[in-house]
Structure formats: structure tokens, C-alpha cells
């Protein structure tokens, strides 16, 4: 993927991340347990960029999760974080 990730490219990567998380029993249990989601919620969320951003938020919590995902899908290790920044909700908040 290019250095500057487009929102469309970010969604594709996030869908891969969702599939990766759902396909790994330990990750799926951790994600659904921490979020309170069901398998049906995962399927419904696949079309929602905000939900996909939450998948990347989860995945990027641990380096070994990022590395396993990137190794499995041929992405550089910074791709999930770059994708996260291209999706809604990553804007910097200015409190002043």
C-alpha cells in the first residue's frame, strides 16, 4: 500500500483486519469480549467505516497482533495505523 492511505484503501485493509480477527479464536474472543459484540454484530459492522476503525483500534493495541496480521497479509507493519488515521474518528481534537 502507498505511504498515503486513502479512505477506500483503509477500508479494504480494515476489512482484512476484521477477517483476521474473526478468524483467530483468541483475537475474536478478546475483541467481542471487550466490546460486547456478537458474531452478527461483526457481520453488520463490516460496511461501517467507524466500526472498521474500531477493529483497527483493537488490533493496534498489541505489537504482536499487528505483526501477525501484517505478516499474514503482506502489509508493512505501519499499515494498520496508517489505515486507522485514514478512517473516521482519528481527527485530532483541539480543545481551545
PyMOL CGO cylinders between C-alpha atoms (Angstrom):
from pymol import cmd
from pymol.cgo import CYLINDER

trace = [
    CYLINDER, 0.00, 0.00, 0.00, 1.08, 3.52, -0.66, 0.3, 1, 1, 1, 1, 1, 1,
    CYLINDER, 1.08, 3.52, -0.66, 2.52, 5.70, 2.07, 0.3, 1, 1, 1, 1, 1, 1,
    CYLINDER, 2.52, 5.70, 2.07, -0.56, 7.97, 1.99, 0.3, 1, 1, 1, 1, 1, 1,
    CYLINDER, -0.56, 7.97, 1.99, -3.55, 5.74, 2.54, 0.3, 1, 1, 1, 1, 1, 1,
    CYLINDER, -3.55, 5.74, 2.54, -6.88, 6.66, 1.02, 0.3, 1, 1, 1, 1, 1, 1,
    CYLINDER, -6.88, 6.66, 1.02, -10.11, 6.08, 2.93, 0.3, 1, 1, 1, 1, 1, 1,
    CYLINDER, -10.11, 6.08, 2.93, -11.04, 3.35, 0.42, 0.3, 1, 1, 1, 1, 1, 1,
    CYLINDER, -11.04, 3.35, 0.42, -7.67, 1.63, 0.86, 0.3, 1, 1, 1, 1, 1, 1,
    CYLINDER, -7.67, 1.63, 0.86, -8.05, 1.94, 4.62, 0.3, 1, 1, 1, 1, 1, 1,
    CYLINDER, -8.05, 1.94, 4.62, -11.45, 0.26, 4.49, 0.3, 1, 1, 1, 1, 1, 1,
    CYLINDER, -11.45, 0.26, 4.49, -10.05, -2.63, 2.46, 0.3, 1, 1, 1, 1, 1, 1,
    CYLINDER, -10.05, -2.63, 2.46, -7.24, -3.10, 4.97, 0.3, 1, 1, 1, 1, 1, 1,
    CYLINDER, -7.24, -3.10, 4.97, -9.69, -2.83, 7.87, 0.3, 1, 1, 1, 1, 1, 1,
    CYLINDER, -9.69, -2.83, 7.87, -11.90, -5.49, 6.29, 0.3, 1, 1, 1, 1, 1, 1,
    CYLINDER, -11.90, -5.49, 6.29, -8.85, -7.72, 6.08, 0.3, 1, 1, 1, 1, 1, 1,
    CYLINDER, -8.85, -7.72, 6.08, -8.19, -6.97, 9.75, 0.3, 1, 1, 1, 1, 1, 1,
    CYLINDER, -8.19, -6.97, 9.75, -11.79, -7.82, 10.65, 0.3, 1, 1, 1, 1, 1, 1,
    CYLINDER, -11.79, -7.82, 10.65, -11.47, -11.13, 8.80, 0.3, 1, 1, 1, 1, 1, 1,
    CYLINDER, -11.47, -11.13, 8.80, -8.15, -11.78, 10.53, 0.3, 1, 1, 1, 1, 1, 1,
    CYLINDER, -8.15, -11.78, 10.53, -9.57, -11.04, 13.99, 0.3, 1, 1, 1, 1, 1, 1,
    CYLINDER, -9.57, -11.04, 13.99, -12.74, -13.07, 13.36, 0.3, 1, 1, 1, 1, 1, 1,
    CYLINDER, -12.74, -13.07, 13.36, -10.67, -15.99, 12.06, 0.3, 1, 1, 1, 1, 1, 1,
    CYLINDER, -10.67, -15.99, 12.06, -8.44, -16.18, 15.13, 0.3, 1, 1, 1, 1, 1, 1,
    CYLINDER, -8.44, -16.18, 15.13, -10.38, -17.64, 18.07, 0.3, 1, 1, 1, 1, 1, 1,
    CYLINDER, -10.38, -17.64, 18.07, -8.25, -15.86, 20.71, 0.3, 1, 1, 1, 1, 1, 1,
    CYLINDER, -8.25, -15.86, 20.71, -8.45, -12.47, 18.99, 0.3, 1, 1, 1, 1, 1, 1,
    CYLINDER, -8.45, -12.47, 18.99, -12.15, -12.87, 18.24, 0.3, 1, 1, 1, 1, 1, 1,
    CYLINDER, -12.15, -12.87, 18.24, -12.87, -13.71, 21.87, 0.3, 1, 1, 1, 1, 1, 1,
    CYLINDER, -12.87, -13.71, 21.87, -10.82, -10.74, 23.08, 0.3, 1, 1, 1, 1, 1, 1,
    CYLINDER, -10.82, -10.74, 23.08, -12.44, -8.33, 20.62, 0.3, 1, 1, 1, 1, 1, 1,
    CYLINDER, -12.44, -8.33, 20.62, -16.00, -9.48, 21.20, 0.3, 1, 1, 1, 1, 1, 1,
    CYLINDER, -16.00, -9.48, 21.20, -15.46, -9.76, 24.95, 0.3, 1, 1, 1, 1, 1, 1,
    CYLINDER, -15.46, -9.76, 24.95, -14.05, -6.26, 25.29, 0.3, 1, 1, 1, 1, 1, 1,
    CYLINDER, -14.05, -6.26, 25.29, -16.66, -4.70, 23.02, 0.3, 1, 1, 1, 1, 1, 1,
    CYLINDER, -16.66, -4.70, 23.02, -19.72, -6.77, 23.92, 0.3, 1, 1, 1, 1, 1, 1,
    CYLINDER, -19.72, -6.77, 23.92, -20.32, -7.60, 20.26, 0.3, 1, 1, 1, 1, 1, 1,
    CYLINDER, -20.32, -7.60, 20.26, -21.78, -10.79, 18.83, 0.3, 1, 1, 1, 1, 1, 1,
    CYLINDER, -21.78, -10.79, 18.83, -20.75, -12.54, 15.60, 0.3, 1, 1, 1, 1, 1, 1,
    CYLINDER, -20.75, -12.54, 15.60, -23.81, -10.98, 13.94, 0.3, 1, 1, 1, 1, 1, 1,
    CYLINDER, -23.81, -10.98, 13.94, -22.62, -7.55, 15.05, 0.3, 1, 1, 1, 1, 1, 1,
    CYLINDER, -22.62, -7.55, 15.05, -19.28, -8.23, 13.35, 0.3, 1, 1, 1, 1, 1, 1,
    CYLINDER, -19.28, -8.23, 13.35, -21.01, -9.06, 10.08, 0.3, 1, 1, 1, 1, 1, 1,
    CYLINDER, -21.01, -9.06, 10.08, -23.25, -6.00, 10.28, 0.3, 1, 1, 1, 1, 1, 1,
    CYLINDER, -23.25, -6.00, 10.28, -20.32, -3.74, 11.13, 0.3, 1, 1, 1, 1, 1, 1,
    CYLINDER, -20.32, -3.74, 11.13, -18.29, -4.73, 8.07, 0.3, 1, 1, 1, 1, 1, 1,
    CYLINDER, -18.29, -4.73, 8.07, -19.89, -1.97, 6.00, 0.3, 1, 1, 1, 1, 1, 1,
    CYLINDER, -19.89, -1.97, 6.00, -19.43, 0.79, 8.57, 0.3, 1, 1, 1, 1, 1, 1,
    CYLINDER, -19.43, 0.79, 8.57, -16.16, 2.78, 8.41, 0.3, 1, 1, 1, 1, 1, 1,
    CYLINDER, -16.16, 2.78, 8.41, -16.50, 3.76, 12.09, 0.3, 1, 1, 1, 1, 1, 1,
    CYLINDER, -16.50, 3.76, 12.09, -16.84, 0.12, 13.11, 0.3, 1, 1, 1, 1, 1, 1,
    CYLINDER, -16.84, 0.12, 13.11, -13.87, -0.80, 10.89, 0.3, 1, 1, 1, 1, 1, 1,
    CYLINDER, -13.87, -0.80, 10.89, -11.86, 1.92, 12.64, 0.3, 1, 1, 1, 1, 1, 1,
    CYLINDER, -11.86, 1.92, 12.64, -12.69, 0.25, 15.96, 0.3, 1, 1, 1, 1, 1, 1,
    CYLINDER, -12.69, 0.25, 15.96, -11.31, -3.04, 14.61, 0.3, 1, 1, 1, 1, 1, 1,
    CYLINDER, -11.31, -3.04, 14.61, -8.04, -1.28, 13.81, 0.3, 1, 1, 1, 1, 1, 1,
    CYLINDER, -8.04, -1.28, 13.81, -8.05, 0.41, 17.22, 0.3, 1, 1, 1, 1, 1, 1,
    CYLINDER, -8.05, 0.41, 17.22, -8.30, -3.05, 18.76, 0.3, 1, 1, 1, 1, 1, 1,
    CYLINDER, -8.30, -3.05, 18.76, -5.70, -4.67, 16.51, 0.3, 1, 1, 1, 1, 1, 1,
    CYLINDER, -5.70, -4.67, 16.51, -3.12, -1.93, 17.08, 0.3, 1, 1, 1, 1, 1, 1,
    CYLINDER, -3.12, -1.93, 17.08, -3.21, -2.38, 20.85, 0.3, 1, 1, 1, 1, 1, 1,
    CYLINDER, -3.21, -2.38, 20.85, -0.50, -5.03, 20.72, 0.3, 1, 1, 1, 1, 1, 1,
    CYLINDER, -0.50, -5.03, 20.72, 2.56, -5.22, 18.51, 0.3, 1, 1, 1, 1, 1, 1,
    CYLINDER, 2.56, -5.22, 18.51, 2.38, -8.99, 18.14, 0.3, 1, 1, 1, 1, 1, 1,
    CYLINDER, 2.38, -8.99, 18.14, -1.20, -8.74, 16.83, 0.3, 1, 1, 1, 1, 1, 1,
    CYLINDER, -1.20, -8.74, 16.83, -0.11, -6.12, 14.28, 0.3, 1, 1, 1, 1, 1, 1,
    CYLINDER, -0.11, -6.12, 14.28, 2.89, -8.16, 13.21, 0.3, 1, 1, 1, 1, 1, 1,
    CYLINDER, 2.89, -8.16, 13.21, 0.87, -11.37, 12.81, 0.3, 1, 1, 1, 1, 1, 1,
    CYLINDER, 0.87, -11.37, 12.81, -1.76, -9.57, 10.74, 0.3, 1, 1, 1, 1, 1, 1,
    CYLINDER, -1.76, -9.57, 10.74, 0.77, -7.78, 8.55, 0.3, 1, 1, 1, 1, 1, 1,
    CYLINDER, 0.77, -7.78, 8.55, 2.85, -10.92, 8.03, 0.3, 1, 1, 1, 1, 1, 1,
    CYLINDER, 2.85, -10.92, 8.03, -0.28, -12.87, 7.05, 0.3, 1, 1, 1, 1, 1, 1,
    CYLINDER, -0.28, -12.87, 7.05, -1.44, -10.24, 4.55, 0.3, 1, 1, 1, 1, 1, 1,
    CYLINDER, -1.44, -10.24, 4.55, 1.83, -8.85, 3.23, 0.3, 1, 1, 1, 1, 1, 1,
    CYLINDER, 1.83, -8.85, 3.23, 1.47, -5.37, 4.70, 0.3, 1, 1, 1, 1, 1, 1,
    CYLINDER, 1.47, -5.37, 4.70, 4.21, -3.24, 6.22, 0.3, 1, 1, 1, 1, 1, 1,
    CYLINDER, 4.21, -3.24, 6.22, 3.92, -3.05, 9.99, 0.3, 1, 1, 1, 1, 1, 1,
    CYLINDER, 3.92, -3.05, 9.99, 2.76, 0.56, 9.94, 0.3, 1, 1, 1, 1, 1, 1,
    CYLINDER, 2.76, 0.56, 9.94, -0.16, -0.13, 7.55, 0.3, 1, 1, 1, 1, 1, 1,
    CYLINDER, -0.16, -0.13, 7.55, -2.85, -0.72, 10.22, 0.3, 1, 1, 1, 1, 1, 1,
    CYLINDER, -2.85, -0.72, 10.22, -2.05, 2.55, 11.95, 0.3, 1, 1, 1, 1, 1, 1,
    CYLINDER, -2.05, 2.55, 11.95, -1.94, 4.45, 8.65, 0.3, 1, 1, 1, 1, 1, 1,
    CYLINDER, -1.94, 4.45, 8.65, -5.30, 2.91, 7.75, 0.3, 1, 1, 1, 1, 1, 1,
    CYLINDER, -5.30, 2.91, 7.75, -6.70, 3.91, 11.13, 0.3, 1, 1, 1, 1, 1, 1,
    CYLINDER, -6.70, 3.91, 11.13, -5.70, 7.52, 10.53, 0.3, 1, 1, 1, 1, 1, 1,
    CYLINDER, -5.70, 7.52, 10.53, -7.49, 7.49, 7.16, 0.3, 1, 1, 1, 1, 1, 1,
    CYLINDER, -7.49, 7.49, 7.16, -10.81, 6.39, 8.70, 0.3, 1, 1, 1, 1, 1, 1,
    CYLINDER, -10.81, 6.39, 8.70, -13.34, 8.49, 10.65, 0.3, 1, 1, 1, 1, 1, 1,
    CYLINDER, -13.34, 8.49, 10.65, -12.61, 9.34, 14.25, 0.3, 1, 1, 1, 1, 1, 1,
    CYLINDER, -12.61, 9.34, 14.25, -8.88, 9.83, 14.06, 0.3, 1, 1, 1, 1, 1, 1,
    CYLINDER, -8.88, 9.83, 14.06, -9.01, 13.58, 13.76, 0.3, 1, 1, 1, 1, 1, 1,
    CYLINDER, -9.01, 13.58, 13.76, -7.04, 15.46, 16.37, 0.3, 1, 1, 1, 1, 1, 1,
    CYLINDER, -7.04, 15.46, 16.37, -9.25, 17.22, 18.89, 0.3, 1, 1, 1, 1, 1, 1,
    CYLINDER, -9.25, 17.22, 18.89, -8.48, 20.89, 19.53, 0.3, 1, 1, 1, 1, 1, 1,
    CYLINDER, -8.48, 20.89, 19.53, -9.80, 21.90, 22.91, 0.3, 1, 1, 1, 1, 1, 1,
    CYLINDER, -9.80, 21.90, 22.91, -9.10, 25.60, 22.52, 0.3, 1, 1, 1, 1, 1, 1,
]
cmd.load_cgo(trace, "trace")
